[in-house]
Amino acid sequence: MSYLEYLKNNRARVILFLTSFSVILITLGIIQTLLFESINFFSELAETRGWFTFDWDFAGITSGTGIAAAIFLLVYIAELLITKFTIEQETKFDFMLFPKQFVIYLTAVLLVVQFFVLDTLLMGVAFVFVFITWRRLASAVNKQRYGMQLSDSTLWRNISLGFFLIALAKSITMNYGGALGEFFLTTNWNPALKPVSFGVNSLLLTTLQVAFGALIIAVPLGVGCAIYLSEYAPPRLVAVVKPTLELLAGIPSVVYGFFAFIYIGPLVVELGEYFYANGWIDEPPNVLNPINGAIVVGVMILPLIASMSEDALRAVPNELREGSLALGATKIETTFKVMIQASLSGIIASIILALSRAVGETMAVTLAVGTVAVFTANMFLPAQTMTAYIAQRVGGDLPFGEIGYLTIFAVGLYLFVITLTLNLIGNRVLAAYREAY
């Protein structure tokens, strides 16, 4: 058979191969551009500043970051011990592992509040890790007592170990310099005015403020909406609410940003003025701020969480629901102890996907958060996210090949790595909690 005859007989196969191959080439081309231009940025910066410098400060081990490192280490050790020991009988410590439900909910609320109180971000993250490990330990003990197989905790151990190493390095080192040290470990971003500085953490931390603030808003509302639609709502109401959620997902992001600036911003300013009058914040609020961005991005990702979580709940076999009710469980007990547990992988996947969407949002946060590349714990002041910086610089007059031009690719590559990491973690979590029926 000649080559032309092969192409004629397998046209569909060849066309599909070419489309797939073109997608791969486009993706590799974008990554190559980001990588090469970022290398040029770091190389040019290293010519005058070197690659990496820092000073030791072992006294920092007693700081908040040092204490956070110790907590991460304890979490890692606890994760190792979960699979080493068997606790099949009731002990005097059961009241700590299995408290009343309201104690768990109260602890979760306090975890959210402490992020607005503590000055050390890693300390707040460490407390979240303690809470998660506490509940994982309770779940492991329950499974051991019922003869169930324990889930693999390798992923969570590796994440805990990684945060321990980050917190330890952060606590015993200071005065970072050089191209890599300044870019990744400082928080002063000023690439336009002299003296120039390139601490991308100023943009990164604002991005995380907006993204996780959006999750605080969207996760309870989205998951709650999904539970109601799948478990309690009549079919006629579902037929109205579900398309409404899809309409929210179809509104352009620039419209969300304009809405946040016109309507949400003044309300946030009123709240900030109340805080300022009571001395809870040290500067008066501005209409552009991360809280404004977190609210509008939370509304944007709400349909994604609600729709995917509802699909995950509906995918659970009806036999599990009926079996739980037949054993005497109430409707609410069946929902939280059977249905949510069975669909947990899909719910977590929707949250991680929504987090990736929140991190990568551009126009809405540009209009709602501002373009001031200064990170501050006062979330009522203007700031700037990574995506907003890229949009701002692209729209300006940048000479080709200058350091300001190259910063766009460095920030873009960093954002790409963060989003890719979130997706990889989501895949691992999805595999760890997947339930096959």
ROZA-907361 format. One record per residue (C-alpha): residue in one letter; chain; x, y, z. Coordinates in steps of 0.02 Angstrom, whole numbers. Each point is the difference from the previous one (the first is absolute). Example, Ala and Ser with C-alpha at 12.3 -4.5 7.8 and 13.67 -1.06 7.14 Angstrom:
// residues 2
resn / chain / u / v / w
A / A / 615 / -225 / 390
S / A / 69 / 172 / -33
This chain:
// residues 437
resn / chain / u / v / w
M / A / 0 / 0 / 0
S / A / 70 / 170 / -49
Y / A / 12 / 147 / 120
L / A / -140 / 95 / -88
E / A / -115 / -151 / 10
Y / A / 38 / -17 / 186
L / A / -47 / 183 / 28
K / A / -160 / -22 / -100
N / A / -54 / -153 / 96
N / A / 45 / 71 / 171
R / A / -49 / 182 / -20
A / A / -91 / 11 / 166
R / A / 147 / -75 / 93
V / A / 125 / 115 / -84
I / A / -106 / 155 / 33
L / A / -19 / -44 / 184
F / A / 186 / -32 / 15
L / A / 40 / 169 / -79
T / A / -119 / 93 / 115
S / A / 73 / -85 / 154
F / A / 178 / 30 / -59
S / A / -38 / 184 / -34
V / A / -65 / 21 / 178
I / A / 161 / -74 / 68
L / A / 105 / 114 / -109
I / A / -96 / 155 / 53
T / A / 18 / -46 / 184
L / A / 186 / -34 / -16
G / A / 23 / 162 / -97
I / A / -81 / 103 / 138
I / A / 101 / -87 / 136
Q / A / 160 / 21 / -101
T / A / -31 / 187 / -20
L / A / -35 / 21 / 186
L / A / 152 / -101 / 49
F / A / 127 / 81 / -118
E / A / -56 / 178 / 35
S / A / 1 / -36 / 188
I / A / 178 / -67 / -14
N / A / 47 / 162 / -88
F / A / -79 / 99 / 142
F / A / 94 / -93 / 137
S / A / 163 / 2 / -98
E / A / -10 / 189 / -26
L / A / -42 / 26 / 183
A / A / 141 / -115 / 57
E / A / 130 / 102 / -96
T / A / -13 / 139 / 129
R / A / -66 / -91 / 155
G / A / 64 / -178 / -10
W / A / -111 / -152 / 5
F / A / -38 / -28 / 185
T / A / 60 / 74 / 165
F / A / -66 / -4 / 178
D / A / 54 / 18 / 182
W / A / -20 / -127 / 140
D / A / -105 / 44 / 152
F / A / -20 / -150 / 114
A / A / -90 / 108 / 129
G / A / -148 / -6 / -118
I / A / -34 / -180 / 53
T / A / -98 / 72 / 148
S / A / -103 / 115 / -112
G / A / -176 / -36 / -59
T / A / 68 / -76 / -160
G / A / 116 / -113 / 100
I / A / -145 / -58 / 108
A / A / -99 / -33 / -159
A / A / 144 / -110 / -62
A / A / -8 / -101 / 162
I / A / -188 / -22 / -22
F / A / 21 / -60 / -180
L / A / 130 / -125 / 61
L / A / -120 / -66 / 133
V / A / -135 / -17 / -133
Y / A / 121 / -100 / -109
I / A / 44 / -114 / 146
A / A / -184 / -25 / 43
E / A / -35 / -50 / -181
L / A / 138 / -129 / 12
L / A / -70 / -70 / 162
I / A / -177 / -15 / -66
T / A / 47 / -153 / -104
K / A / 122 / -72 / 129
F / A / -116 / -23 / 148
T / A / -169 / -83 / 18
I / A / -130 / 68 / 122
E / A / -142 / -125 / -10
Q / A / -66 / 22 / 178
E / A / -76 / 155 / 79
T / A / 124 / 104 / 101
K / A / -9 / 148 / 119
F / A / 54 / 112 / -145
D / A / -155 / -36 / -103
F / A / -82 / 160 / 61
M / A / 139 / 96 / -89
L / A / -15 / -96 / -162
F / A / -190 / -6 / -5
P / A / -68 / 159 / 82
K / A / -175 / 65 / -26
Q / A / -36 / 63 / -174
F / A / -18 / 182 / 52
V / A / 179 / -4 / 71
I / A / 67 / -49 / -172
Y / A / -102 / 137 / -85
L / A / 56 / 129 / 129
T / A / 182 / -49 / -26
A / A / -20 / 19 / -188
V / A / -72 / 175 / 22
L / A / 144 / 48 / 116
L / A / 123 / -60 / -132
V / A / -74 / 124 / -123
V / A / 3 / 142 / 127
Q / A / 181 / -29 / 50
F / A / 59 / 46 / -176
F / A / -60 / 178 / 35
V / A / 82 / 4 / 172
L / A / 171 / -82 / -19
D / A / 141 / 96 / -82
T / A / 90 / -158 / -58
L / A / -86 / -82 / -148
L / A / 93 / -164 / 20
M / A / -59 / -12 / 180
G / A / -180 / 11 / -59
V / A / 31 / -133 / -132
A / A / 81 / -110 / 132
F / A / -157 / 7 / 108
V / A / -103 / -51 / -151
F / A / 116 / -150 / -24
V / A / -23 / -47 / 183
F / A / -189 / 3 / -21
I / A / 4 / -107 / -157
T / A / 119 / -127 / 79
W / A / -111 / -6 / 155
R / A / -150 / -48 / -106
R / A / 103 / -120 / -106
L / A / 58 / -87 / 159
A / A / -180 / -15 / 60
S / A / -51 / -73 / -168
A / A / 146 / -123 / 4
V / A / -47 / -61 / 174
N / A / -180 / -23 / -55
K / A / 54 / -102 / -151
Q / A / 114 / -109 / 107
R / A / -140 / -38 / 122
Y / A / -117 / -50 / -141
G / A / 132 / -101 / -91
M / A / 8 / 117 / -150
Q / A / 154 / 33 / -104
L / A / 94 / 162 / 35
S / A / 23 / 122 / -143
D / A / 175 / 43 / -59
S / A / 68 / 157 / 86
T / A / 160 / 18 / -101
L / A / -60 / 158 / -87
W / A / -48 / 86 / 162
R / A / 165 / -51 / 83
N / A / 99 / 72 / -146
I / A / -97 / 164 / 7
S / A / 30 / 12 / 188
L / A / 185 / -35 / -23
G / A / 11 / 131 / -137
F / A / -80 / 133 / 110
F / A / 116 / -48 / 143
L / A / 153 / 28 / -110
I / A / -69 / 167 / -63
A / A / -40 / 63 / 175
L / A / 168 / -59 / 68
A / A / 98 / 86 / -139
K / A / -104 / 158 / 21
S / A / 30 / 6 / 188
I / A / 191 / -19 / 1
T / A / 42 / 108 / -152
M / A / -23 / 185 / -38
N / A / 53 / 142 / -117
Y / A / -28 / -94 / -162
G / A / 85 / 66 / -155
G / A / 54 / -47 / -174
A / A / -114 / -34 / -147
L / A / -84 / -155 / 74
G / A / 0 / 55 / 182
E / A / -75 / 171 / -35
F / A / -131 / -65 / -122
F / A / -65 / -148 / 101
L / A / 31 / 50 / 181
T / A / -32 / 188 / 17
T / A / -160 / 103 / -5
N / A / 54 / 165 / -78
W / A / -55 / 10 / -183
N / A / 50 / 158 / -93
P / A / 67 / -36 / -175
A / A / -33 / 172 / -73
L / A / 73 / 129 / 121
K / A / 177 / 7 / 68
P / A / 61 / -82 / 105
V / A / -84 / -147 / -87
S / A / -50 / -154 / 99
F / A / -76 / -164 / -55
G / A / -76 / -86 / 152
V / A / -143 / -93 / -83
N / A / -72 / -57 / 167
S / A / -85 / 170 / 9
L / A / -107 / -54 / -147
L / A / -11 / -182 / 52
L / A / -65 / 34 / 176
T / A / -133 / 118 / -65
T / A / -50 / -135 / -126
L / A / -17 / -126 / 142
Q / A / -99 / 124 / 104
V / A / -126 / 19 / -140
A / A / -4 / -186 / -47
F / A / -21 / -72 / 174
G / A / -118 / 140 / 50
A / A / -105 / -49 / -150
L / A / 1 / -182 / 58
I / A / -59 / 52 / 174
I / A / -152 / 78 / -84
A / A / -31 / -124 / -141
V / A / 30 / -169 / 84
P / A / -138 / 8 / 134
L / A / -124 / 78 / -122
G / A / 45 / -112 / -147
V / A / 5 / -165 / 95
G / A / -157 / 48 / 97
C / A / -90 / 40 / -162
A / A / 58 / -165 / -76
I / A / -62 / -99 / 151
Y / A / -170 / 85 / -6
L / A / -21 / -25 / -187
S / A / 49 / -184 / 4
E / A / -81 / -54 / 163
Y / A / -144 / 115 / 47
A / A / -60 / 110 / -143
P / A / -152 / -50 / -103
P / A / 33 / -31 / -185
R / A / -90 / 160 / -54
L / A / 112 / 107 / 110
V / A / 155 / -90 / -63
A / A / -54 / 38 / -178
V / A / 2 / 186 / 44
V / A / 152 / 14 / 115
K / A / 121 / -105 / -104
P / A / -17 / 108 / -158
T / A / 15 / 155 / 109
L / A / 169 / -62 / 62
E / A / 53 / -29 / -178
L / A / -47 / 180 / -41
L / A / 116 / 61 / 137
A / A / 141 / -101 / -78
G / A / -32 / 81 / -169
I / A / 14 / 183 / 55
P / A / 164 / 77 / -63
S / A / 130 / 32 / 134
V / A / 17 / 184 / -45
V / A / -185 / 22 / 43
Y / A / 33 / -80 / 170
G / A / 145 / 120 / 27
F / A / -106 / 152 / -44
F / A / -140 / -63 / 114
A / A / 125 / -20 / 143
F / A / 69 / 175 / -25
I / A / -171 / 84 / -7
Y / A / -103 / -100 / 127
I / A / 109 / -111 / 110
G / A / 143 / 125 / 24
P / A / -103 / 134 / 91
L / A / -72 / -131 / 118
V / A / 175 / -64 / 41
V / A / 57 / 180 / 28
E / A / -140 / 27 / 126
L / A / 55 / -155 / 94
G / A / 181 / 58 / -7
E / A / -46 / 172 / 67
Y / A / -85 / -85 / 148
F / A / 159 / -102 / 31
Y / A / 107 / 156 / -17
A / A / -108 / 99 / 121
N / A / 20 / -139 / 129
G / A / 188 / -9 / -26
W / A / -1 / -175 / -74
I / A / 93 / 57 / -157
D / A / 134 / 134 / -8
E / A / -48 / 85 / -164
P / A / -167 / 54 / -75
P / A / -73 / -119 / -131
N / A / 3 / 19 / -188
V / A / -133 / -51 / -125
L / A / 129 / -113 / -85
N / A / 56 / -138 / 118
P / A / 26 / -191 / 12
I / A / -162 / -24 / 97
N / A / -94 / 74 / -146
G / A / 92 / -119 / -116
A / A / -30 / -151 / 112
I / A / -188 / 31 / 2
V / A / -18 / 20 / -188
V / A / 114 / -149 / -40
G / A / -97 / -102 / 129
V / A / -160 / 37 / -97
M / A / 88 / -46 / -163
I / A / 59 / -172 / 60
L / A / -162 / -38 / 92
P / A / -86 / -81 / -152
L / A / 152 / -109 / -32
I / A / 1 / -71 / 176
A / A / -188 / -19 / 8
S / A / -18 / -85 / -169
M / A / 146 / -121 / 19
S / A / -46 / -43 / 180
E / A / -180 / -33 / -48
D / A / 56 / -115 / -141
A / A / 112 / -93 / 124
L / A / -144 / -21 / 123
R / A / -120 / -61 / -134
A / A / 130 / -127 / -58
V / A / -10 / -90 / 168
P / A / -109 / -157 / -18
N / A / -174 / 20 / 73
E / A / 23 / -165 / 93
L / A / 119 / 84 / 124
R / A / -130 / 134 / 40
E / A / -140 / -126 / 18
G / A / 107 / -117 / 105
S / A / 45 / 140 / 121
L / A / -182 / 52 / 19
A / A / -51 / -182 / 23
L / A / 123 / -17 / 144
G / A / -85 / 142 / 92
A / A / 108 / 148 / -47
T / A / -86 / 166 / -22
K / A / 3 / 96 / -164
I / A / 132 / 121 / 62
E / A / 108 / -141 / 70
T / A / -11 / -91 / -166
T / A / 52 / 157 / -91
F / A / 154 / 41 / 104
K / A / 58 / -174 / 51
V / A / -38 / -98 / -157
M / A / -29 / 107 / -154
I / A / 136 / 129 / 30
Q / A / 125 / -133 / 51
A / A / -38 / -101 / -156
S / A / 17 / 151 / -115
L / A / 145 / 82 / 91
S / A / 123 / -23 / -144
G / A / -113 / 95 / -120
I / A / -32 / 140 / 125
I / A / 186 / 21 / 36
A / A / 38 / -2 / -186
S / A / -127 / 140 / -28
I / A / 80 / 104 / 139
I / A / 175 / -21 / -69
L / A / -58 / 40 / -177
A / A / -88 / 155 / 67
L / A / 161 / 50 / 90
S / A / 95 / -12 / -163
R / A / -133 / 109 / -83
A / A / 12 / 127 / 141
V / A / 190 / 8 / -10
G / A / -6 / 28 / -188
E / A / -139 / 129 / -4
T / A / 55 / 164 / -82
M / A / -126 / 134 / -49
A / A / -112 / -12 / 153
V / A / 144 / 17 / 123
T / A / 80 / 139 / -103
L / A / -157 / 105 / 19
A / A / -39 / -54 / 179
V / A / 169 / -16 / 88
G / A / 103 / 138 / -83
T / A / 172 / 21 / -77
V / A / 107 / 44 / 151
A / A / 131 / -137 / 14
V / A / 20 / 12 / 189
F / A / -49 / -142 / 115
T / A / -77 / 45 / 166
A / A / -92 / -96 / 134
N / A / -133 / 137 / -5
M / A / -115 / -71 / -133
F / A / -96 / 164 / -14
L / A / 143 / 83 / -95
P / A / 37 / -11 / -188
A / A / 114 / -140 / -57
Q / A / 38 / -97 / -159
T / A / -6 / -183 / -51
M / A / 118 / -89 / -118
T / A / -125 / -6 / -142
A / A / -45 / 184 / 23
Y / A / 184 / 47 / -11
I / A / 19 / -94 / -165
A / A / -155 / 85 / -71
Q / A / 61 / 171 / 56
R / A / 176 / -19 / -71
V / A / -59 / -72 / -166
G / A / -112 / 150 / -23
G / A / 144 / 122 / 31
D / A / 145 / 61 / -106
L / A / 136 / -131 / 29
P / A / 162 / -2 / -103
F / A / 33 / -174 / -69
G / A / 134 / -93 / 97
E / A / 8 / 121 / 147
I / A / -7 / -67 / 178
G / A / -178 / 65 / 23
Y / A / -54 / -94 / -155
L / A / 81 / -161 / 60
T / A / -87 / 9 / 170
I / A / -163 / -43 / -88
F / A / 68 / -170 / -50
A / A / 79 / -34 / 170
V / A / -164 / 36 / 90
G / A / -96 / -99 / -132
L / A / 114 / -152 / 20
Y / A / -16 / 8 / 189
L / A / -190 / 9 / -15
F / A / 2 / -146 / -122
V / A / 101 / -106 / 122
I / A / -120 / 42 / 142
T / A / -154 / -45 / -102
L / A / 80 / -160 / -65
T / A / 47 / -50 / 178
L / A / -179 / 28 / 59
N / A / -66 / -110 / -141
L / A / 126 / -138 / 38
I / A / -46 / 5 / 185
G / A / -183 / -7 / -51
N / A / 31 / -156 / -104
R / A / 90 / -83 / 146
V / A / -139 / 46 / 121
L / A / -129 / -61 / -124
A / A / 90 / -167 / -15
A / A / 20 / -16 / 190
Y / A / -183 / 30 / 40
R / A / -81 / -76 / -153
E / A / -140 / -123 / 36
A / A / -47 / -124 / -138
Y / A / -179 / -68 / -6
